[in-house]
Amino acid sequence: MTQLASITNNHLALKCEMCGHQSMIAVQHLIARLGRDISVHQVVPKLRCAGCGAKGKATFVITYVGASGTAMLGARQSGSGD
């Protein structure tokens, strides 16, 4: 499970399964409200859709917002022919 503390420079891209509303929330904002030691999988069920009010019905993608070169370094996989 991915801890918020390990993705502090990222955002969560969320999509409500009920109404299709989409939004992004900065992980720093979640850390301020819920703490560093909570996992993304623990956070998502606590979130409420701003579109329809459904709680815990979102799918998510962890999204890096910033310098794409830095993001690519984090995406590197060992054993990929390096």
N, C-alpha and C positions, 0 to 999 in steps of 0.2 A: 504494500500500500504506500502510495506517495504522500509523504508528510509535507504540510505547507512550508515548513522550514527549509525544505530542499528545493523549493521552486519560488523563492521570494521575488524574483524579477519577472514572473510570469503572470498571466491572466487566465481565468477560466472562461472559455466560450461556452455558453449554455443555450440549450434549445428545449423549450417546454414540449413534452410529449402530448399534452392535452390540446394546446391551441397553436403550437408552432412558433410562439414568440421567441425571439433570439436576443441575447444580450451578452456583454462581457463584464467581468468583475475582476478587479486587481486583487491578486493574492495578498498583497500588503494590507488591503482593506479587511480581508477575511482574518488575517493574523491579528489585526488590531481588535477585532470583535471576538474571535474564538480561541486565539492562542496559536503558538507555533507548532505544538505537538500533535495537533489533530490532523487526520489524513483527509485527502480530497474525498474519499469514499464516505467519510463520516460527515463532511460538510454538505454535500449535495442534497441529502435527504432533508436538511434543515432549511433549505432555500425555498422561497415562495415566488411564484411567477408574478411579475408586474402586470402581465396581460390579463390572465384569467383567475389568478389567486390560488392556483393549485400548488400544493406543497409536496416537495420531494418527487416531482415528476419530470425532472430534467435529465437530459443526456449532456455530457460535457466533453470538451477537448482542452487539454492544457496547451496554452498558446504563449509563445515567447514574443514579447513586444519590444523591439529595439534593434540593435545592430545585427544584421543577418549573418555576418561573419562569426560573431560570437555564438549565435544559435547553431550554426553549422559545426562548430567545434564540439558543442554538446551533443550533437547528433551522431558523431563518429562512433562506429562500432568496432570493437576489437575483433580480430580474426577476419576482417573483410578484405584481406589481400594486402595489408600494409606492410 
